[in-house]
């Protein structure tokens, strides 16, 4: 069950020049399903990424960080490989060995250096990666490479997702059009401590050296870092932006007239993908936007938005359509703003002014709150009355099905 999330249409997913995908069935966890994805980039492409802050980060995350740090010394990143069904996390030295073996096998198939490969895994933690199955299936994925396989690629990285997540955008600039297409996966174990579980965006724009790295972090912080489903930060979270440089649009610096257009398009696409994860949250029935305004700093607004969107009491109240809105005030109060003057706090639920000057709005009627709570998409707006900073986050409710899905995950 999803919350107002249409299935992506294959014809709406635009090919990106200089970027190809190949899919195979490796039988990693289940037979007869797409579970291995290879992505290749044209020479001269740029790749940047951000990764989980979980100290138990998976072996492929560690390898990705090392290979991105080496980019330029051993040849630019030219390919990515993703397996689902197994996270290769909590697997110690053997897990690192398997991640490196995956890179070496794909490098051999593509005539590249192993350091030019970025590996990604998602699935069950603490289980050894079935490396033989992956290595055996890589040639089939390479033979399947094509630029129009976005939908199949989105399917190949799913775990508990109920449907593939993918989108495209074409932006017109003064130097010509830019095409961007992205896929992501995630439905649980999502918390904003990096990005998402797995997310990939490819574009044909060109960037000056170093520019894509800072842009990727900025985009991540305002999209995948602004969602939460259950408060659990995955061991495998990775968000990657790739730029093939195959279009006529070449961005030399942040002062380039087309930089803001490209940045806004990337951010818009990343937010759309990130919100797809929330809309497909495990057991979700409601999609909530938590908008915090009036903060002294963006960080304190983020603290409040995070506290509200993460609170199990708030999320279960929304699932029940129960306007027990004091739970939101409680979350605001413990968010971590030590000098918060609660008498200046205002709160709205949709179009209903619920809390005024730190207390119940005299004109608030619970029937109005319940009317909004029954909707599938709900906005909570909080004004801290302290300044001009803002932060928005997106979350979902917490239902009975969430418990069932995660109780049965390994079976």
TISE-585856 format. One record per residue: residue in one letter; x, y, z of N, C-alpha, C in turn. Coordinates in steps of 0.05 Angstrom, whole numbers, padded with zeros to 5 digits, always signed. Atoms other than C-alpha are relative to their C-alpha. Layout:
% residues N
aXYZXYZXYZ/...
% end
This chain:
% residues 411
x+00017-00024+00000+00000+00000+00000+00018+00025+00000/x-00015-00025+00001+00027+00068-00019-00019+00024+00004/x+00016-00024-00004+00004+00139-00005+00002+00018-00025/x+00001-00017+00023-00014+00173-00071+00026-00002-00016/x-00024+00004+00015+00045+00143-00108-00005-00015-00025/x+00006+00015+00025+00032+00127-00181+00025-00015-00009/x-00021+00016+00011+00073+00074-00215+00014+00015-00022/x-00014-00014+00022+00128+00105-00259-00004-00014-00026/x+00005+00011+00027+00117+00096-00333+00027-00001-00015/x-00025+00004+00014+00174+00068-00375+00006+00023-00020/x-00004-00020+00021+00163+00119-00431+00006+00028+00012/x-00006-00026-00013+00169+00177-00381+00029+00002+00010/x-00027+00001-00010+00239+00156-00360+00020+00005-00023/x-00016-00009+00022+00289+00193-00404+00028-00012+00000/x-00028+00009+00001+00355+00162-00428+00019+00023+00005/x-00021-00020-00005+00417+00200-00406+00024-00008-00017/x-00022+00006+00018+00471+00203-00459+00025-00005+00016/x-00024+00008-00014+00534+00168-00436-00004-00017+00024/x+00006+00016-00023+00499+00125-00385-00017-00024-00008/x+00014+00025+00007+00476+00052-00392-00004-00017+00025/x+00006+00018-00022+00446-00001-00346-00005-00028-00011/x+00005+00028+00007+00445-00077-00348-00010-00014+00025/x+00013+00013-00022+00403-00122-00305+00002-00030-00003/x-00002+00029+00001+00410-00196-00286-00014-00012+00024/x+00012+00015-00022+00379-00249-00242+00022-00018+00012/x-00022+00015-00012+00432-00275-00194-00010-00020+00020/x+00011+00018-00020+00386-00312-00146+00012+00004+00028/x-00014-00006-00025+00417-00277-00086-00017-00008+00024/x+00018+00008-00022+00357-00285-00040-00024-00016-00010/x+00022+00014+00012+00301-00308-00085+00005-00005-00030/x-00004+00007+00029+00300-00342-00153-00019+00016-00017/x+00018-00012+00021+00271-00311-00216-00008+00029+00006/x+00005-00028-00003+00276-00238-00196+00025+00016-00006/x-00023-00018+00006+00319-00180-00219+00013+00008+00027/x-00013-00007-00025+00370-00171-00164+00029+00009-00004/x-00027-00009+00006+00434-00148-00198+00000+00021-00021/x+00001-00023+00018+00445-00081-00232+00029+00010-00005/x-00025-00012+00008+00506-00055-00270-00006+00026-00014/x+00003-00026+00013+00511+00018-00290+00028+00009-00010/x-00026-00008+00011+00566+00045-00336-00002+00029-00009/x-00003-00028+00006+00590+00116-00350+00020+00004-00022/x-00019-00006+00021+00624+00146-00411+00026+00011+00012/x-00025-00012-00009+00697+00166-00404-00003+00030+00005/x+00002-00029-00007+00705+00235-00372-00023+00007+00018/x+00023-00006-00018+00643+00228-00328+00010+00006+00028/x-00006-00006-00028+00642+00254-00257-00020-00014+00018/x+00017+00013-00019+00613+00218-00197+00006+00011+00028/x-00003-00009-00028+00600+00243-00126-00021-00014+00017/x+00019+00014-00017+00566+00211-00067+00002+00008+00029/x+00001-00003-00029+00546+00216+00006-00010-00026+00011/x+00005+00027-00011+00539+00156+00052-00009+00001+00029/x+00010+00002-00027+00511+00132+00117+00021+00008+00021/x-00017-00006-00023+00539+00156+00184+00000-00022+00020/x+00001+00023-00018+00524+00089+00216+00028-00012+00003/x-00027+00010-00005+00589+00064+00248+00003-00029-00010/x+00000+00027+00011+00570-00007+00225-00004+00001-00030/x+00005-00003+00029+00572+00017+00153+00009-00025-00015/x-00005+00025+00015+00571-00039+00102+00027+00001-00015/x-00025+00002+00015+00633-00063+00066-00001+00015-00026/x+00000-00016+00025+00611-00034-00001+00001+00030+00004/x-00002-00028-00006+00602+00034+00031+00029+00008+00004/x-00028-00005-00005+00674+00031+00055+00016+00000-00026/x-00014+00001+00026+00698+00011-00014-00007+00024-00017/x+00008-00023+00016+00658+00066-00048+00015+00025+00009/x-00014-00023-00011+00689+00118-00002+00030+00000-00009/x-00028+00003+00008+00759+00092-00018+00004+00005-00030/x-00003-00003+00029+00748+00089-00093-00006+00029-00009/x+00005-00028+00007+00718+00159-00096+00023+00017+00008/x-00023-00016-00009+00777+00186-00056+00023-00004-00019/x-00021+00006+00018+00823+00153-00107-00006+00010-00029/x+00008-00008+00027+00785+00180-00167+00020+00021-00011/x-00019-00018+00012+00834+00214-00214+00028-00012+00000/x-00026+00012-00002+00894+00173-00192+00001-00027-00014/x+00002+00027+00013+00871+00105-00217-00020+00000-00023/x+00020-00002+00021+00823+00130-00271-00027+00007+00012/x+00026-00009-00011+00755+00162-00262-00019-00023+00003/x+00021+00021-00005+00695+00122-00237-00015-00005-00026/x+00013+00007+00026+00666+00085-00297-00023-00019+00002/x+00023+00019-00002+00616+00035-00269-00008-00003+00029/x+00012+00005-00026+00571+00019-00210-00013-00027-00001/x+00013+00026-00001+00545-00049-00188-00017-00001+00026/x+00018+00001-00023+00485-00060-00142-00012-00028+00002/x+00015+00025-00004+00459-00124-00112-00021+00005+00022/x+00020+00000-00021+00395-00132-00071-00002-00028+00011/x+00003+00026-00013+00377-00188-00023+00021-00005+00021/x-00021+00004-00020+00441-00182+00018+00015+00027+00003/x-00012-00027-00005+00470-00119+00051+00030-00001+00002/x-00029+00003-00005+00541-00146+00061+00009+00020+00021/x-00005-00017-00024+00540-00109+00128+00003-00017+00024/x-00005+00017-00024+00565-00136+00194+00014-00025-00009/x-00013+00024+00011+00608-00184+00153+00030+00000+00003/x-00028-00001-00007+00678-00163+00176+00018+00000-00024/x-00020+00001+00021+00740-00175+00134-00009-00015-00025/x+00010+00016+00022+00705-00227+00092-00019+00017-00018/x+00017-00018+00015+00653-00175+00071+00016+00019-00017/x-00017-00018+00016+00708-00127+00049+00012-00015-00023/x-00011+00017+00021+00740-00183+00010-00020-00005-00022/x+00021+00005+00020+00674-00198-00025-00006+00025-00016/x+00006-00025+00014+00661-00125-00042+00022+00006-00020/x-00022-00005+00019+00730-00119-00073+00000-00021-00022/x+00002+00021+00020+00721-00185-00110-00022+00007-00021/x+00021-00009+00019+00657-00157-00140+00010+00021-00019/x-00012-00021+00017+00694-00096-00165+00020-00012-00020/x-00020+00012+00018+00750-00138-00193-00013-00016-00023/x+00014+00015+00021+00702-00184-00230-00013+00017-00021/x+00013-00017+00019+00663-00128-00261+00021+00016-00016/x-00021-00014+00015+00727-00090-00279+00011-00018-00022/x-00010+00019+00021+00751-00152-00317-00020-00001-00023/x+00020+00002+00021+00685-00156-00355-00001+00025-00017/x+00002-00026+00013+00689-00082-00373+00026+00011-00009/x-00027-00009+00007+00764-00077-00384+00007+00026+00014/x-00005-00023-00017+00771-00027-00327+00018-00008+00023/x-00013+00006-00025+00811-00021-00263-00020-00004+00022/x+00019+00004-00021+00776-00046-00200-00007+00025+00015/x+00005-00025-00014+00784+00023-00169-00019+00018-00015/x+00019-00016+00015+00739+00050-00224-00029-00009+00004/x+00026+00011-00005+00680+00010-00197-00009+00008+00028/x+00013-00005-00026+00632+00030-00141-00020-00022+00006/x+00019+00021-00006+00596-00028-00107-00021+00009+00021/x+00022-00006-00019+00529-00024-00070-00015-00025+00006/x+00016+00023-00008+00489-00075-00032-00023+00009+00018/x+00023-00006-00017+00421-00076+00003-00015-00026+00006/x+00013+00025-00007+00383-00129+00040+00005-00007+00029/x-00003+00010-00027+00393-00172+00101+00029+00005+00011/x-00026-00005-00013+00449-00152+00150+00009-00025+00015/x-00013+00022-00016+00498-00201+00183+00000-00026-00015/x-00001+00025+00016+00494-00252+00127+00022+00003-00021/x-00021-00002+00020+00553-00268+00081-00011+00004-00028/x+00008-00005+00028+00548-00242+00010+00005-00025-00017/x-00004+00023+00018+00537-00299-00040+00016+00009-00024/x-00017-00012+00020+00596-00275-00081+00001-00016-00026/x-00001+00016+00024+00596-00334-00129-00024+00005-00018/x+00024-00006+00016+00525-00319-00151+00002+00026-00014/x-00003-00027+00012+00541-00246-00163+00020-00001-00023/x-00020+00001+00021+00605-00259-00202-00010-00015-00024/x+00010+00016+00022+00570-00311-00244-00020+00015-00017/x+00021-00014+00014+00513-00264-00262+00009+00026-00013/x-00010-00025+00011+00556-00203-00278+00001+00001-00031/x-00001-00001+00030+00569-00222-00352-00028+00004-00012/x+00027-00003+00011+00493-00227-00364-00009+00029+00003/x+00008-00028-00003+00483-00157-00335+00015+00018-00019/x-00015-00016+00019+00539-00129-00378-00010-00004-00028/x+00011+00005+00027+00510-00162-00440-00026+00014-00004/x+00026-00012+00001+00444-00130-00423+00001+00031+00000/x-00003-00029-00003+00471-00058-00421-00015+00015-00021/x+00014-00017+00018+00427-00005-00452-00008+00025+00014/x+00006-00026-00012+00407+00067-00441-00029+00004+00008/x+00029-00003-00006+00332+00055-00435-00010-00020+00020/x+00007+00021-00019+00331+00005-00377-00006+00012+00028/x+00004-00013-00026+00312+00054-00322-00021-00014+00017/x+00021+00013-00016+00248+00019-00301+00010-00026+00011/x-00010+00026-00010+00281-00049-00297+00022+00005+00021/x-00021-00006-00020+00339-00017-00259-00013+00006+00027/x+00014-00007-00025+00290+00012-00208-00011-00026+00013/x+00010+00026-00011+00259-00058-00200+00023-00016+00013/x-00022+00018-00008+00327-00091-00192+00012+00008+00027/x-00012-00008-00026+00346-00051-00129-00021-00001+00023/x+00021+00000-00020+00280-00062-00091+00005-00022+00022/x+00001+00021-00021+00276-00099-00024-00029-00002+00010/x+00028+00000-00010+00212-00086+00017-00017+00021-00014/x+00016-00019+00016+00190-00032-00033-00023-00015-00013/x+00023+00013+00014+00121-00046-00061+00000+00006-00029/x-00001-00006+00029+00138-00014-00128+00026+00015-00005/x-00024-00015+00007+00197+00015-00166-00003+00030+00002/x+00001-00029-00004+00215+00088-00155+00019+00013-00020/x-00017-00012+00021+00241+00129-00214-00014+00025-00011/x+00012-00024+00012+00231+00197-00247+00021+00014-00017/x-00018-00015+00018+00261+00243-00300-00008+00029-00001/x+00006-00029+00005+00266+00317-00314+00018+00009-00022/x-00016-00014+00021+00290+00357-00374-00002+00030+00005/x-00001-00029-00005+00311+00429-00360+00013+00014-00023/x-00011-00016+00022+00322+00481-00413+00018+00022+00011/x-00019-00021-00008+00383+00525-00405+00008+00016-00024/x-00008-00016+00022+00414+00579-00447+00020-00014-00018/x-00020+00015+00016+00466+00529-00471-00013-00026-00012/x+00013+00023+00011+00415+00475-00488-00014-00016+00022/x+00014+00016-00020+00374+00421-00453+00018-00018+00017/x-00014+00019-00018+00397+00379-00394-00020-00022+00008/x+00018+00022-00008+00367+00310-00380+00011-00012+00026/x-00007+00012-00026+00366+00280-00310-00021-00022+00005/x+00018+00022-00008+00337+00212-00290+00012-00013+00025/x-00009+00012-00025+00340+00179-00222-00017-00023+00008/x+00015+00022-00013+00320+00116-00185+00008+00000+00030/x-00007+00004-00028+00319+00100-00111-00015-00024+00011/x+00015+00021-00014+00297+00046-00063+00001+00006+00029/x+00002-00004-00028+00275+00046+00008-00029+00001+00008/x+00027+00000-00011+00213+00034+00049+00001-00001+00031/x-00004+00001-00029+00240+00022+00119+00029+00003+00006/x-00027-00006-00009+00303+00033+00160+00009+00026-00013/x-00005-00025+00012+00300+00105+00136+00000+00022+00021/x-00002-00022-00019+00325+00163+00179+00021+00019-00011/x-00018-00020+00013+00359+00228+00158+00027+00003+00013/x-00027-00002-00010+00431+00216+00175+00020-00002-00023/x-00016+00000+00024+00458+00219+00104-00018+00006-00023/x+00015-00003+00025+00410+00208+00048-00023-00019+00001/x+00021+00021-00002+00368+00146+00037+00014-00026+00000/x-00013+00026+00001+00381+00072+00031+00017-00001-00026/x-00015-00002+00025+00401+00075-00043-00014+00020-00019/x+00011-00019+00019+00391+00132-00092+00021+00007-00021/x-00019-00005+00022+00423+00145-00160-00013+00020-00020/x+00010-00019+00021+00414+00205-00207+00022+00003-00021/x-00019-00004+00022+00448+00210-00275-00009+00024-00016/x+00005-00023+00016+00453+00273-00316+00021+00002-00022/x-00019-00004+00022+00486+00292-00382+00015+00027+00001/x-00014-00025-00003+00511+00359-00356+00029-00004+00007/x-00028+00001-00007+00585+00374-00347+00006+00020+00022/x-00008-00018-00022+00616+00404-00284+00030+00003+00001/x-00028-00005-00005+00682+00435-00268+00009-00018+00023/x-00009+00018-00022+00725+00391-00222-00007+00010+00028/x+00007-00007-00028+00701+00390-00150-00027+00012+00004/x+00026-00014-00003+00636+00426-00164-00023-00020+00007/x+00021+00019-00004+00593+00363-00165+00000-00011+00029/x-00001+00011-00028+00617+00340-00096-00015+00018+00019/x+00014-00018-00018+00592+00402-00059-00029+00001-00007/x+00028-00001+00008+00528+00403-00100-00015-00025+00009/x+00013+00025-00009+00513+00330-00083-00006+00001+00030/x+00006-00003-00029+00519+00344-00008-00023+00019+00004/x+00022-00020-00004+00474+00405-00014-00027-00012-00008/x+00025+00013+00009+00422+00366-00053-00010-00021+00019/x+00007+00021-00019+00424+00308-00005-00012+00011+00026/x+00009-00012-00025+00415+00353+00056-00029+00010-00002/x+00026-00011+00003+00352+00383+00027-00021-00019-00012/x+00018+00019+00012+00321+00320+00000+00000-00026+00016/x-00002+00026-00014+00342+00250+00024+00006+00003+00029/x-00006-00005-00028+00367+00279+00089-00024+00013+00015/x+00024-00013-00012+00298+00309+00102-00024-00019+00000/x+00021+00020-00002+00258+00244+00105+00005-00018+00023/x-00003+00021-00020+00245+00194+00160-00025-00017+00000/x+00022+00019-00002+00202+00132+00165-00002-00012+00027/x+00001+00014-00025+00222+00095+00227+00023+00007+00019/x-00021-00008-00018+00283+00129+00257+00025-00017+00000/x-00023+00018+00001+00332+00074+00238+00018+00007-00024/x-00019-00007+00021+00394+00095+00199+00013-00025-00010/x-00010+00024+00012+00414+00040+00151+00031-00001+00000/x-00029+00005+00003+00484+00010+00147+00010+00005-00028/x-00008-00001+00029+00483+00018+00071-00009+00025-00014/x+00010-00024+00013+00454+00087+00058+00021+00012-00020/x-00018-00012+00020+00484+00116-00006-00017+00017-00020/x+00013-00017+00020+00464+00173-00052+00022+00010-00019/x-00020-00006+00020+00502+00183-00117-00012+00018-00022/x+00006-00016+00024+00499+00237-00171+00022-00004-00020/x-00019+00005+00021+00532+00222-00237-00005+00020-00023/x+00002-00019+00022+00547+00273-00292+00018-00009-00023/x-00015+00011+00023+00568+00246-00360+00014+00021-00017/x-00013-00021+00016+00585+00313-00391-00006-00002-00029/x+00005+00005+00029+00554+00291-00457-00019+00020-00013/x+00017-00021+00012+00508+00351-00466+00016+00025-00006/x-00014-00025+00007+00525+00421-00490+00002+00018+00025/x+00000-00017-00024+00515+00448-00419+00024-00008+00017/x-00025+00004-00016+00582+00454-00382+00001+00022+00021/x+00000-00019-00022+00581+00487-00314+00028+00005+00011/x-00027-00006-00009+00646+00522-00297+00002+00008+00029/x-00001-00009-00028+00628+00551-00229-00028+00006+00010/x+00026-00006-00011+00571+00569-00182-00011+00026-00011/x+00009-00025+00012+00568+00637-00216-00009-00003-00029/x+00010+00005+00027+00552+00605-00283-00030+00005-00001/x+00029-00006+00001+00483+00631-00305-00018-00025+00000/x+00016+00024+00001+00459+00559-00315+00003-00017+00025/x-00004+00016-00024+00484+00533-00248-00026-00002+00017/x+00024+00000-00017+00421+00553-00209-00022-00016-00013/x+00020+00015+00013+00377+00522-00262+00005-00030+00003/x-00007+00028-00003+00414+00456-00259-00003-00009+00029/x+00003+00007-00029+00417+00457-00183-00029-00003+00008/x+00028+00001-00007+00343+00471-00176-00013-00025-00012/x+00012+00023+00013+00326+00415-00225+00009-00026+00015/x-00010+00022-00015+00371+00366-00188-00014-00003+00027/x+00013+00000-00026+00341+00386-00121-00029-00009-00003/x+00028+00007+00004+00270+00380-00148-00003-00030-00006/x+00001+00029+00006+00284+00310-00176+00007-00016+00025/x-00008+00015-00024+00319+00287-00112-00023+00001+00021/x+00022-00001-00019+00261+00312-00069-00023-00018-00009/x+00021+00017+00010+00211+00277-00114+00006-00030+00006/x-00008+00028-00005+00250+00211-00107-00001-00005+00030/x+00000+00004-00029+00259+00220-00032-00028-00003+00011/x+00028+00002-00009+00185+00232-00022-00014-00025-00009/x+00010+00026+00008+00170+00169-00061+00006-00021+00021/x-00007+00019-00021+00206+00131-00006-00019+00002+00023/x+00018-00004-00022+00162+00162+00047-00028-00010-00008/x+00026+00008+00009+00099+00150+00006-00003-00031-00001/x-00001+00030+00001+00120+00076+00001+00010-00011+00027/x-00009+00008-00026+00139+00073+00075-00014-00026+00009/x+00011+00026-00008+00128+00004+00105-00025+00004+00017/x+00026-00002-00014+00054+00002+00125-00012+00027+00000/x+00009-00028-00001+00044+00076+00111-00028+00004-00011/x+00026-00007+00010-00026+00104+00103-00003+00031-00002/x+00000-00030+00001-00010+00179+00112+00027+00010-00008/x-00025-00014+00008+00042+00225+00081-00001+00028+00014/x+00001-00025-00015+00060+00283+00127+00024+00018-00007/x-00020-00020+00003+00098+00347+00114+00002+00016+00026/x-00005-00015-00025+00129+00378+00176+00016+00025-00007/x-00012-00025+00008+00144+00451+00162+00005+00017+00025/x-00008-00016-00024+00182+00490+00216+00010+00027-00010/x-00009-00026+00008+00190+00565+00208+00006+00016+00026/x-00004-00018-00023+00211+00623+00253+00022-00008+00018/x-00023+00008-00017+00276+00592+00279+00022+00020-00002/x-00024-00017+00001+00340+00628+00296+00019-00011-00021/x-00018+00013+00019+00379+00577+00254-00015-00023-00013/x+00012+00023+00014+00362+00523+00204+00004-00025+00016/x-00006+00024-00016+00394+00472+00251-00021-00003+00022/x+00021+00004-00020+00344+00486+00307-00027-00006-00012/x+00025+00008+00013+00287+00482+00258+00001-00029-00008/x-00003+00029+00007+00315+00415+00235-00004-00017+00025/x+00004+00015-00024+00317+00391+00307-00030-00004+00007/x+00029+00002-00006+00243+00407+00316-00014-00018-00021/x+00012+00016+00021+00223+00378+00249+00006-00030+00004/x-00009+00027-00004+00263+00315+00264-00015-00013+00024/x+00013+00011-00024+00233+00307+00334-00029-00007-00006/x+00029+00005+00006+00161+00313+00308-00003-00023-00019/x+00003+00020+00020+00170+00270+00247+00009-00028+00008/x-00010+00026-00010+00206+00215+00286-00016-00011+00023/x+00014+00009-00024+00160+00211+00346-00020-00022-00005/x+00020+00021+00003+00124+00144+00350-00028+00007+00009/x+00027-00008-00010+00068+00176+00390-00014+00018-00020/x+00012-00017+00020+00057+00229+00337-00008-00017-00024/x+00005+00016+00024+00061+00178+00280-00024-00019+00004/x+00023+00018-00005+00012+00129+00313-00026+00016+00002/x+00024-00017-00001-00037+00186+00327-00010+00006-00028/x+00009-00005+00027-00037+00203+00253-00011-00024-00013/x+00011+00024+00011-00048+00131+00235-00029-00004+00009/x+00027+00003-00011-00110+00130+00280-00019+00024-00007/x+00015-00025+00005-00133+00199+00254-00011+00012+00026/x+00007-00009-00027-00134+00218+00328+00014+00027+00004/x-00013-00027-00004-00122+00294+00338+00010+00004+00029/x-00014-00002-00026-00081+00281+00401+00025+00017-00004/x-00021-00017+00011-00040+00341+00381+00019+00011+00022/x-00019-00006-00021-00008+00353+00449+00026-00015-00003/x-00024+00016+00005+00041+00299+00427+00019+00016-00017/x-00018-00017+00016+00068+00348+00375+00013+00021+00016/x-00012-00020-00018+00078+00402+00427+00022-00012+00017/x-00019+00013-00017+00114+00352+00471+00026-00005-00016/x-00023+00005+00017+00161+00334+00413+00016+00026-00005/x-00013-00026+00004+00175+00408+00400+00016+00007+00025/x-00013-00007-00025+00192+00416+00474+00025-00015+00006/x-00024+00016-00006+00243+00360+00477+00020-00001-00024/x-00017+00001+00024+00275+00374+00409+00029+00009+00005/x-00028-00008-00006+00336+00407+00440+00006+00029-00001/x-00004-00029-00001+00325+00482+00439-00003+00009+00029/x+00001-00005-00029+00344+00499+00510-00013+00026+00008/x+00011-00026-00007+00322+00571+00508-00027+00006-00015/x+00025-00004+00014+00256+00560+00471-00021+00013+00018/x+00022-00013-00014+00201+00608+00494-00026-00012-00012/x+00024+00014+00010+00140+00563+00487-00024+00018-00004/x+00022-00019+00003+00094+00623+00494-00001+00014-00026/x-00001-00013+00026+00115+00645+00425-00005-00021-00023/x+00003+00022+00020+00102+00578+00390-00029-00001-00010/x+00026+00003+00013+00044+00572+00341+00001-00026-00016/x+00000+00025+00015+00021+00508+00307-00027-00002-00016/x+00023+00005+00017-00026+00492+00249-00001-00029-00009/x+00004+00026+00012-00054+00426+00225-00016+00004-00025/x+00014-00008+00024-00071+00436+00153-00007+00030+00001/x+00009-00028-00001-00113+00500+00151-00011+00007+00028/x+00011-00004-00027-00131+00494+00225+00021+00010+00019/x-00019-00011-00019-00096+00538+00276-00006-00013+00027/x+00005+00017-00024-00088+00490+00335+00011+00013+00025/x-00013-00011-00024-00038+00521+00383+00007+00030-00005/x-00005-00028+00003-00033+00596+00394+00015+00010+00025/x-00016-00011-00022+00021+00629+00437+00005-00022+00021/x-00008+00021-00018+00041+00562+00467-00022-00016+00013/x+00022+00015-00012-00028+00538+00486-00022-00005-00021/x+00022+00006+00018-00093+00514+00455-00013+00025-00010/x+00013-00023+00011-00122+00564+00407-00029+00000+00009/x+00027+00000-00011-00188+00586+00439-00021-00007-00021/x+00019+00006+00021-00223+00579+00372+00002-00028-00012/x-00004+00027+00011-00197+00509+00358-00022-00019+00009/x+00020+00021-00006-00249+00454+00353+00012-00027-00009/x-00012+00026+00006-00228+00381+00355-00012-00012-00025/x+00012+00010+00025-00276+00365+00299+00015+00010-00025/x-00016-00011+00023-00234+00411+00254+00026-00016-00002/x-00024+00016+00001-00171+00374+00274-00004-00028-00011/x+00005+00028+00009-00202+00306+00262-00006+00000-00030/x+00005-00002+00029-00225+00329+00193+00026-00001-00016/x-00026+00000+00014-00153+00343+00173+00014-00027+00004/x-00015+00025-00006-00126+00280+00207-00010-00023-00018/x+00010+00022+00016-00170+00236+00163+00010+00002-00029/x-00011-00002+00027-00136+00262+00100+00025-00017-00003/x-00023+00017+00005-00082+00221+00067+00026+00016-00001/x-00024-00018+00000-00034+00281+00060-00006+00023+00018/x+00004-00019-00021-00026+00327+00119+00025+00017+00004/x-00022-00018-00006+00017+00388+00133-00002+00010+00029/x-00002-00012-00026+00038+00407+00203+00020+00023-00002/x-00016-00024+00001+00064+00478+00207+00005+00010+00028/x-00007-00009-00027+00102+00502+00268+00017+00026-00003/x-00015-00025+00000+00125+00574+00280+00012+00003+00028/x-00014-00002-00025+00178+00580+00334+00002+00028+00011/x+00000-00028-00008+00174+00656+00336+00026+00010+00010/x-00027-00007-00009+00249+00664+00342+00017+00014-00022/x-00017-00011+00022+00275+00686+00273-00012-00006-00027/x+00010+00004+00027+00271+00673+00199+00009-00026-00013/x-00009+00026+00011+00302+00604+00190-00023-00019-00003/x+00021+00020+00005+00261+00546+00163+00012-00027-00006/x-00008+00027+00008+00265+00471+00152-00025-00017-00004/x+00023+00018+00005+00217+00421+00121+00010-00029-00001/x-00006+00028+00002+00217+00346+00130-00025-00015-00007/x+00023+00017+00009+00172+00290+00104+00001-00026+00015/x+00001+00025-00014+00149+00229+00142-00027-00013-00005/x+00025+00015+00003+00093+00178+00146-00010-00009+00027/x+00011+00011-00025+00049+00147+00199+00012-00027+00006/x-00011+00026-00010+00065+00084+00238-00024-00018+00005/x+00024+00017-00001+00014+00028+00228+00006-00028+00010/x-00003+00028-00007+00002-00044+00249+00017-00015-00021/x-00014+00014+00022+00029-00066+00181+00030+00003+00002/x-00028-00004-00002+00097-00036+00196+00013-00022+00018/x-00010+00021-00018+00106-00085+00254+00000-00027-00015/x+00002+00026+00013+00083-00144+00212+00021-00003-00022/x-00020+00002+00022+00128-00127+00153+00028-00005+00011/x-00027+00003-00011+00190-00121+00196+00003-00025+00017/x-00001+00025-00014+00172-00181+00239+00005-00024-00019/x-00002+00022+00019+00169-00224+00177+00022+00004-00021/x-00018-00009+00022+00226-00191+00137+00018-00023-00009/x-00019+00021+00007+00273-00252+00138-00014-00025-00010/x+00014+00025+00007+00220-00304+00124-00011+00001-00028/
% end
